[in-house]
Amino acid sequence: MLTATRSAVVPVATAILVSLSQPLLAQTGAKEEFGQLVVGREHIKWPAPASMVRDLRSQNDDVRFKALLLLGVPEKLARIPVWSHATPSVVTGSEVVKPEQIELRYAALGSDETQQAIVVAQVVGVSAYAAVAASKANGWERIATFDCWCKYDAQDVLDTFVSLIRAPDPIALPSVGRFELVLRASGGGTGIYTQDEVHFRLYRGEMKAVMSFVSRVQATLVGNPPPWKLTVERRWFCPSLPVNLPDGRTDVIAVLAESRGETAVPPAVDFLIRELQDRYLKGITCRTYRWNAKGFRYEPVAVPNACKPPEK
């Protein structure tokens, strides 16, 4: 990603901030694409989530193959060809892949305290897959799948791909948490990296995107020989942030914070470690949103001084 045969300037990609009125979404048959993130919405009957995890870890190829398909892994990736060591190499058979990492979580993703199951797996190197299942009277039903070829997040694929954050819910008791499922998927090319972030909640039986934006852009001036220049854009979404209002009251809103920065000829390690890249960020601007419980979505709202902390 950081080498080139000739000098070239790779500009920072134009960041696309996405509100619910302008979704970063493309229809692809039964699939939807939010930037680099692919979402499937086919509902199918599912085994109990713990059984799914057991089957994904099974030593029996047929059992594991069926579980991979139920997770949403395409057949061509669930069963891969085996090549000979001879020259020329030929296909001598096939094998069912074994997930490198598997996670099972439960969280309330809707408007009540009912918990849904989230199964996540890393397969075939840097490909990541996740599925959300809801409990039914007669068992479980898979209601959504998510996948990403996260080749630019190779060091921490699952940690980057899926996370949960507490959702805004002013009427909920402190002991009853509702959550947003956060998916991040990356893409890019020589000298550039982009990361799309989408937040989902369960609404009327479907996983609904309630916020979507480009969360990171890293661009470099690449060449041989160096120097290189690094430019970074970062965005963070906070669904519940206290802010001061002009009339003196304090309100709780959602904030999308943004910062940009650049540096010339940074240490080589800065190109690989994102926490080190963030030290070059300068200044913060904020876009503000409010959770609309009736519409079950975030809506833009004008709040001055959203980036300033509330006064004591």
C-alpha positions as CSV (number, residue, x, y, z in Angstrom):
1,M,0.0,0.0,0.0
2,L,2.9,2.3,0.7
3,T,5.2,1.7,-2.3
4,A,5.1,2.8,-5.9
5,T,7.4,2.7,-8.9
6,R,7.0,6.4,-9.6
7,S,6.2,9.5,-7.7
8,A,2.5,10.3,-7.5
9,V,0.3,12.5,-5.4
10,V,-2.7,10.6,-4.1
11,P,-5.3,13.2,-2.9
12,V,-7.5,12.8,0.1
13,A,-10.7,11.1,-1.0
14,T,-13.8,13.3,-0.8
15,A,-15.4,12.2,2.3
16,I,-19.1,11.4,2.1
17,L,-21.0,12.2,5.3
18,V,-24.3,10.3,5.3
19,S,-27.5,11.2,7.0
20,L,-30.6,9.1,6.8
21,S,-32.0,11.4,4.0
22,Q,-28.9,10.6,1.9
23,P,-27.9,7.0,2.5
24,L,-24.6,5.6,1.2
25,L,-26.5,2.7,-0.2
26,A,-26.6,0.7,-3.4
27,Q,-29.0,-2.1,-4.3
28,T,-27.4,-5.2,-5.6
29,G,-30.1,-7.8,-6.1
30,A,-31.0,-9.1,-2.6
31,K,-27.9,-7.3,-1.2
32,E,-27.4,-3.8,-0.1
33,E,-24.0,-2.0,-0.1
34,F,-23.1,0.8,2.3
35,G,-19.8,1.7,0.8
36,Q,-17.6,-1.4,1.4
37,L,-20.1,-3.1,3.7
38,V,-22.4,-5.6,2.1
39,V,-25.8,-6.4,3.8
40,G,-28.1,-9.3,3.2
41,R,-31.7,-9.2,4.4
42,E,-33.0,-12.7,3.6
43,H,-34.8,-14.3,6.5
44,I,-34.1,-18.0,7.1
45,K,-34.7,-20.4,9.9
46,W,-31.6,-20.8,12.1
47,P,-30.4,-23.1,14.8
48,A,-29.8,-21.9,18.3
49,P,-26.8,-19.4,18.3
50,A,-24.7,-21.6,20.6
51,S,-25.3,-24.5,18.2
52,M,-24.2,-22.3,15.3
53,V,-20.9,-21.6,17.0
54,R,-20.4,-25.3,17.8
55,D,-21.1,-26.2,14.2
56,L,-18.7,-23.6,12.9
57,R,-16.0,-25.2,15.1
58,S,-16.9,-28.7,14.1
59,Q,-14.3,-31.1,12.8
60,N,-16.9,-32.6,10.5
61,D,-16.7,-30.9,7.1
62,D,-20.3,-31.3,6.2
63,V,-21.5,-29.8,9.5
64,R,-19.0,-26.9,9.3
65,F,-19.9,-26.3,5.6
66,K,-23.6,-26.0,6.4
67,A,-22.9,-23.6,9.3
68,L,-20.8,-21.4,7.1
69,L,-23.6,-21.1,4.5
70,L,-26.0,-20.2,7.3
71,L,-23.7,-17.5,8.5
72,G,-23.8,-16.0,5.0
73,V,-20.4,-17.2,3.6
74,P,-20.6,-17.8,-0.1
75,E,-20.2,-21.4,-1.2
76,K,-17.1,-20.6,-3.2
77,L,-15.4,-19.3,0.0
78,A,-16.8,-21.9,2.3
79,R,-15.3,-24.7,0.2
80,I,-12.0,-23.8,-1.5
81,P,-9.9,-25.8,-4.1
82,V,-6.8,-27.7,-3.1
83,W,-3.9,-27.3,-5.5
84,S,-1.0,-29.7,-6.1
85,H,2.6,-28.8,-5.5
86,A,3.6,-29.9,-9.0
87,T,4.4,-27.6,-11.9
88,P,2.0,-26.8,-13.5
89,S,-0.2,-26.9,-10.4
90,V,-3.6,-28.6,-10.8
91,V,-6.7,-28.8,-8.6
92,T,-6.6,-32.1,-6.7
93,G,-9.7,-31.7,-4.6
94,S,-11.4,-29.2,-2.2
95,E,-11.6,-28.5,1.5
96,V,-14.0,-26.7,3.8
97,V,-12.5,-23.7,5.5
98,K,-12.1,-23.4,9.2
99,P,-13.0,-20.0,10.7
100,E,-10.0,-18.3,12.3
101,Q,-12.0,-16.4,14.9
102,I,-15.6,-16.9,16.1
103,E,-17.6,-14.6,18.4
104,L,-21.1,-14.8,19.8
105,R,-22.8,-11.9,21.5
106,Y,-26.3,-11.1,22.7
107,A,-27.7,-7.5,22.9
108,A,-31.0,-5.7,22.8
109,L,-30.9,-4.0,19.4
110,G,-34.6,-2.9,19.2
111,S,-36.9,-0.8,21.3
112,D,-37.4,-3.3,24.1
113,E,-35.2,-5.5,26.3
114,T,-35.4,-8.6,24.1
115,Q,-31.9,-9.6,23.1
116,Q,-30.9,-10.7,19.6
117,A,-27.9,-12.9,18.8
118,I,-24.9,-11.7,16.8
119,V,-22.5,-14.4,15.4
120,V,-19.2,-13.1,13.8
121,A,-16.4,-15.1,12.1
122,Q,-13.2,-14.4,10.3
123,V,-12.6,-16.8,7.4
124,V,-10.1,-17.1,4.6
125,G,-7.7,-14.6,5.9
126,V,-9.2,-11.2,6.1
127,S,-12.9,-11.9,5.1
128,A,-15.3,-11.2,7.9
129,Y,-18.9,-12.3,8.2
130,A,-21.6,-11.5,10.8
131,A,-25.2,-12.6,11.2
132,V,-28.0,-11.3,13.4
133,A,-30.7,-13.7,14.6
134,A,-33.9,-13.1,16.5
135,S,-35.7,-15.5,18.7
136,K,-39.1,-16.8,17.6
137,A,-41.8,-18.9,19.2
138,N,-40.5,-22.0,17.5
139,G,-36.8,-21.2,17.4
140,W,-34.5,-18.7,15.9
141,E,-34.5,-16.8,12.6
142,R,-31.6,-15.1,10.8
143,I,-32.7,-11.6,9.8
144,A,-29.5,-10.0,8.4
145,T,-26.0,-10.8,7.3
146,F,-23.0,-8.5,6.9
147,D,-19.7,-9.2,5.1
148,C,-16.5,-7.4,4.3
149,W,-13.3,-8.2,2.5
150,C,-11.4,-6.3,5.2
151,K,-7.9,-6.6,3.6
152,Y,-6.8,-3.2,4.9
153,D,-7.7,-4.2,8.5
154,A,-5.7,-7.4,8.5
155,Q,-4.2,-6.8,12.0
156,D,-7.5,-6.7,13.9
157,V,-10.3,-7.8,11.5
158,L,-13.0,-8.7,13.9
159,D,-12.3,-5.9,16.4
160,T,-12.6,-3.4,13.6
161,F,-15.5,-5.1,11.8
162,V,-18.2,-5.4,14.6
163,S,-18.8,-3.6,17.9
164,L,-21.7,-2.5,20.0
165,I,-22.5,0.9,21.6
166,R,-25.3,2.0,23.9
167,A,-28.2,3.5,22.0
168,P,-30.0,6.6,23.0
169,D,-33.1,5.7,25.0
170,P,-34.2,8.4,27.5
171,I,-37.1,6.4,28.9
172,A,-35.2,3.2,29.5
173,L,-34.3,2.1,33.0
174,P,-30.5,2.3,33.7
175,S,-30.4,-1.5,34.1
176,V,-32.1,-2.1,30.7
177,G,-29.6,-1.3,27.9
178,R,-30.4,-0.9,24.2
179,F,-27.6,-1.1,21.8
180,E,-26.6,-0.2,18.2
181,L,-24.7,-2.7,16.1
182,V,-21.8,-0.9,14.5
183,L,-20.2,-2.3,11.4
184,R,-17.0,-0.9,9.8
185,A,-15.7,-2.0,6.4
186,S,-12.6,-0.8,4.6
187,G,-11.4,-0.3,1.1
188,G,-8.8,1.6,-0.9
189,G,-5.7,1.1,-3.1
190,T,-2.2,2.3,-3.5
191,G,-1.7,5.2,-1.0
192,I,-5.2,5.5,0.1
193,Y,-7.5,3.9,2.8
194,T,-11.1,4.5,3.5
195,Q,-13.4,3.1,6.2
196,D,-17.2,3.1,6.1
197,E,-19.1,3.0,9.4
198,V,-22.8,2.0,9.6
199,H,-25.0,1.8,12.8
200,F,-27.9,-0.6,12.8
201,R,-30.9,-1.2,15.1
202,L,-33.8,-3.6,15.0
203,Y,-37.0,-2.0,13.7
204,R,-40.1,-3.9,12.8
205,G,-38.2,-7.2,12.3
206,E,-35.4,-5.7,10.2
207,M,-32.0,-4.4,10.9
208,K,-32.3,-0.7,10.0
209,A,-29.4,1.6,9.2
210,V,-29.8,4.6,11.5
211,M,-26.5,6.4,10.8
212,S,-23.9,6.0,8.1
213,F,-20.7,7.9,7.3
214,V,-17.1,7.6,6.2
215,S,-15.2,7.2,9.4
216,R,-11.6,7.4,8.2
217,V,-9.6,8.4,5.2
218,Q,-5.9,8.0,5.0
219,A,-4.0,9.3,2.0
220,T,-0.3,9.5,1.2
221,L,2.1,11.1,-1.2
222,V,3.8,7.9,-2.4
223,G,7.0,7.6,-4.4
224,N,10.3,5.9,-4.8
225,P,12.4,7.2,-3.3
226,P,10.6,8.9,-0.4
227,P,9.7,11.4,1.1
228,W,6.0,10.6,1.8
229,K,3.3,12.9,3.1
230,L,0.4,11.6,5.2
231,T,-3.1,13.1,5.3
232,V,-5.8,11.8,7.7
233,E,-9.5,12.5,8.2
234,R,-11.3,11.0,11.2
235,R,-14.9,11.0,12.3
236,W,-16.5,9.7,15.5
237,F,-20.1,9.3,16.3
238,C,-21.4,9.8,19.9
239,P,-25.2,9.0,20.2
240,S,-25.5,10.7,23.6
241,L,-23.5,13.8,24.3
242,P,-24.5,16.6,26.8
243,V,-24.3,20.1,25.3
244,N,-25.1,23.6,26.4
245,L,-28.1,25.4,24.9
246,P,-28.3,29.2,24.4
247,D,-31.0,29.4,27.1
248,G,-28.6,27.9,29.7
249,R,-30.2,24.4,29.7
250,T,-28.2,21.3,29.0
251,D,-29.5,18.9,26.4
252,V,-28.4,15.4,25.2
253,I,-27.9,15.0,21.5
254,A,-26.0,12.8,19.0
255,V,-22.8,14.3,17.6
256,L,-20.7,13.4,14.6
257,A,-17.3,14.9,15.3
258,E,-14.7,15.4,12.5
259,S,-11.0,16.3,12.5
260,R,-8.3,16.5,9.8
261,G,-4.6,16.7,9.8
262,E,-1.4,16.1,7.8
263,T,2.3,15.8,8.2
264,A,5.4,15.6,5.9
265,V,7.8,12.7,6.2
266,P,6.5,11.1,9.3
267,P,8.2,8.0,10.8
268,A,7.6,4.9,8.8
269,V,5.7,3.3,11.7
270,D,3.1,6.0,11.5
271,F,1.9,4.6,8.2
272,L,1.0,1.3,9.9
273,I,-0.3,2.3,13.3
274,R,-3.5,4.4,13.2
275,E,-3.3,5.6,16.8
276,L,0.0,7.3,15.9
277,Q,-1.6,8.9,12.8
278,D,-4.3,10.5,15.0
279,R,-1.8,12.7,16.7
280,Y,-1.6,14.8,13.6
281,L,-5.3,15.7,13.7
282,K,-6.0,19.4,14.3
283,G,-9.3,21.0,15.3
284,I,-12.7,19.5,15.7
285,T,-16.0,20.3,14.0
286,C,-19.3,18.8,14.9
287,R,-22.6,17.9,13.2
288,T,-25.5,17.4,15.5
289,Y,-28.5,14.9,15.4
290,R,-31.4,14.0,17.6
291,W,-32.9,10.5,18.0
292,N,-36.4,10.4,16.6
293,A,-38.0,7.5,18.5
294,K,-41.2,7.5,16.4
295,G,-39.3,7.4,13.1
296,F,-36.6,5.2,14.7
297,R,-33.7,7.2,13.2
298,Y,-31.3,10.1,13.8
299,E,-32.3,13.4,12.3
300,P,-30.1,16.5,11.8
301,V,-30.7,19.3,14.4
302,A,-29.1,22.6,14.8
303,V,-27.3,23.0,18.1
304,P,-24.7,25.8,18.5
305,N,-21.3,25.1,20.2
306,A,-21.9,21.3,20.0
307,C,-18.1,20.7,20.3
308,K,-17.8,22.6,23.5
309,P,-18.1,20.7,26.8
310,P,-21.0,21.7,29.1
311,E,-20.2,24.3,31.7
312,K,-20.3,23.2,35.4
